[in-house]
Structure formats: structure tokens, C-alpha cells
Amino acid sequence: MKIEAFFKLSYGLYVVSSAHDGKKNGFIGNTVFQVTATPSQIAIGCNKDNYTCSLIERSGMYSISVLKQDVKQDIIGTFGYHSGRDINKFEKTGHIETANNTPVVTEDCIAWFECKVVKQVDVGTHILFIAEVIENDLIEKDGEPLTYAYYHQVKKGLAPKNAPTYVDQKLLEKERSETSSGAKKYRCLACGYIYDPDEGDPDGGIAPGTPFEDIPDDWVCPTCGSTKEMFEPL
């Protein structure tokens, strides 16, 4: 089975949020799609291990925030690679709360939807929630939404472990090794991002061909923001 074939499937990237009994949380989701127009219904896929999953089940509500293409990496790192059981993800992120007390991330987003669950389907590791849109807003009319393809190809981001699109990075690295120059690569222990000297990190100011050892000490992982100390050689 070719792992990289799955990268050709198209997705968007969103922050899915919910709250119950004074507790709120959100996660980065890519399984978000409209299923009907009348009434307007949107479905999401949520890993059962996600803290947000239990909040959605108890509240019956969730919001979807459409991330813009040039979203700050802090938001991806906070909502994609940290647990809401340990931190308040909304503390430093711009957001609002609806009349139903549903949290909605608005920072670096171009649109949002508030949804009421009408059905849920157990699909093994995940639950598919189907919900009716009860409120929404357009923040940036001309904003470009962030897609998984752009996130993966340009930002070199990887799906978190609980995401439906997660793949074992060791298997992926093995598959790619045949086309590699052989330069030593390093993996982020926090999120699995792999620094490839052949590609560098142009967005982070690191030119292609730069060995990991020559990267400035203040450089951070472009996916989750971890420092160089959090990387291990492959």
C-alpha cells in the first residue's frame, strides 16, 4: 500500500470546538464536509480519545472555524498537538462564545459555523457527528482557506496522531528513503515533523541544503513550535 497516495485526497483544515458544564476545548480537524443543503447539515469526524469528543456528546453542539491559508503556526500547534485536559487552548486565541455557550475560534479564520448534532455514527476509532447549522458568519470574504494539501506540501505539516489521516511517520520515511540524498534527517518528538536538509524550511528562513546542525538555535518546528532540543536524528 502506497502511503503517499492518501495525501492526494483533498481536505480543508478547521478548528472544531465545543463546551459543556463550563469546560471548553477544540481540535484541528480535516474531516469536515457538508452533507445536505436543506436543511444545511455538516458532518465531522472526531477521534474518541479527543477531549472535545466527550464535550460534543454531552452538549450536542460544536462549532467549525475555517482556518485561513496563512494561519499562524501557534494556532496549529495549540489546537493540533496539545491536549485540552492539560491547557486552556482558548486562553491566548481570539474567540467568541455564542448564545448557546459554544466557543468559536475567530483568530486567523475566514468563516465559522455553529452546529447542533442530529445524529452520530460510530466508525471504530472515530465518531461521525452529523449536525444542522444554526448560525454562521463570514469573517473574510476574499480569504483563502487552508487545505491539507497546502499544509502538507508547503508548510510541511503532518496530521496529529488522532486525525483520520494520520500515518506512521517511520513507514512514510521508509517509503521516501529511496529518493533521498542520504543527508541526515531529524524528527520532532512532539508532532512527528521531519526536517529534511534537502528541503530546508524556507518559510522559517532555512535554505534548502542546510544541515540540521547548522540551523540557528532559536529555530522552532514549523508544525508545533517545539525547539531544536525536541528533535532526534533518524
Solvent accessible surface area in square Angstrom, and as a share of the most:
residue,aa,sasa,rsa
1,M,203,0.90
2,K,144,0.61
3,I,24,0.12
4,E,61,0.28
5,A,59,0.46
6,F,99,0.41
7,F,17,0.07
8,K,160,0.68
9,L,98,0.49
10,S,99,0.64
11,Y,53,0.20
12,G,15,0.14
13,L,7,0.04
14,Y,35,0.13
15,V,0,0.00
16,V,1,0.00
17,S,0,0.00
18,S,0,0.00
19,A,21,0.16
20,H,64,0.29
21,D,124,0.64
22,G,84,0.81
23,K,116,0.49
24,K,58,0.25
25,N,5,0.03
26,G,0,0.00
27,F,20,0.08
28,I,17,0.09
29,G,5,0.05
30,N,8,0.04
31,T,31,0.18
32,V,22,0.13
33,F,91,0.38
34,Q,114,0.51
35,V,62,0.36
36,T,54,0.31
37,A,76,0.59
38,T,131,0.76
39,P,68,0.43
40,S,47,0.31
41,Q,29,0.13
42,I,15,0.08
43,A,0,0.00
44,I,0,0.00
45,G,8,0.08
46,C,1,0.00
47,N,15,0.08
48,K,85,0.36
49,D,98,0.51
50,N,23,0.12
51,Y,37,0.14
52,T,0,0.00
53,C,3,0.02
54,S,39,0.25
55,L,0,0.00
56,I,1,0.00
57,E,86,0.39
58,R,130,0.48
59,S,36,0.23
60,G,21,0.20
61,M,24,0.11
62,Y,0,0.00
63,S,0,0.00
64,I,1,0.00
65,S,0,0.00
66,V,19,0.11
67,L,0,0.00
68,K,40,0.17
69,Q,60,0.27
70,D,102,0.53
71,V,3,0.02
72,K,97,0.41
73,Q,44,0.19
74,D,108,0.56
75,I,5,0.03
76,I,3,0.02
77,G,2,0.02
78,T,33,0.19
79,F,3,0.01
80,G,12,0.12
81,Y,39,0.15
82,H,92,0.41
83,S,42,0.27
84,G,15,0.14
85,R,148,0.54
86,D,118,0.61
87,I,74,0.37
88,N,83,0.42
89,K,10,0.04
90,F,3,0.01
91,E,127,0.57
92,K,186,0.79
93,T,13,0.08
94,G,33,0.31
95,H,59,0.26
96,I,76,0.39
97,E,92,0.41
98,T,22,0.13
99,A,109,0.85
100,N,78,0.40
101,N,103,0.53
102,T,3,0.02
103,P,0,0.00
104,V,0,0.00
105,V,0,0.00
106,T,36,0.21
107,E,50,0.23
108,D,20,0.10
109,C,2,0.01
110,I,14,0.07
111,A,13,0.10
112,W,19,0.07
113,F,51,0.21
114,E,3,0.01
115,C,0,0.00
116,K,113,0.48
117,V,33,0.19
118,V,84,0.48
119,K,123,0.52
120,Q,86,0.38
121,V,55,0.31
122,D,96,0.50
123,V,90,0.52
124,G,46,0.44
125,T,94,0.55
126,H,20,0.09
127,I,12,0.06
128,L,42,0.21
129,F,1,0.00
130,I,34,0.17
131,A,0,0.00
132,E,63,0.28
133,V,30,0.17
134,I,77,0.39
135,E,90,0.40
136,N,74,0.38
137,D,74,0.38
138,L,104,0.52
139,I,69,0.35
140,E,67,0.30
141,K,173,0.73
142,D,131,0.68
143,G,21,0.20
144,E,109,0.49
145,P,60,0.38
146,L,1,0.01
147,T,49,0.29
148,Y,5,0.02
149,A,36,0.28
150,Y,66,0.25
151,Y,9,0.03
152,H,21,0.10
153,Q,97,0.43
154,V,71,0.41
155,K,37,0.16
156,K,72,0.30
157,G,0,0.00
158,L,13,0.07
159,A,9,0.07
160,P,25,0.16
161,K,158,0.67
162,N,52,0.26
163,A,17,0.13
164,P,68,0.43
165,T,23,0.13
166,Y,84,0.32
167,V,27,0.16
168,D,61,0.32
169,Q,15,0.07
170,K,141,0.60
171,L,100,0.50
172,L,1,0.00
173,E,29,0.13
174,K,152,0.65
175,E,52,0.23
176,R,75,0.27
177,S,58,0.38
178,E,159,0.71
179,T,126,0.73
180,S,37,0.24
181,S,82,0.53
182,G,65,0.63
183,A,41,0.32
184,K,116,0.49
185,K,19,0.08
186,Y,24,0.09
187,R,29,0.11
188,C,1,0.01
189,L,100,0.50
190,A,52,0.41
191,C,18,0.11
192,G,12,0.11
193,Y,5,0.02
194,I,24,0.12
195,Y,0,0.00
196,D,26,0.13
197,P,7,0.05
198,D,63,0.33
199,E,81,0.37
200,G,3,0.03
201,D,12,0.06
202,P,89,0.56
203,D,108,0.56
204,G,42,0.40
205,G,65,0.63
206,I,11,0.06
207,A,62,0.48
208,P,84,0.53
209,G,55,0.53
210,T,29,0.17
211,P,61,0.38
212,F,15,0.06
213,E,108,0.49
214,D,95,0.49
215,I,5,0.02
216,P,74,0.46
217,D,122,0.63
218,D,122,0.63
219,W,16,0.06
220,V,69,0.40
221,C,1,0.00
222,P,23,0.15
223,T,1,0.00
224,C,16,0.10
225,G,36,0.34
226,S,20,0.13
227,T,64,0.37
228,K,29,0.12
229,E,140,0.63
230,M,77,0.34
231,F,18,0.08
232,E,66,0.29
233,P,76,0.48
234,L,81,0.40
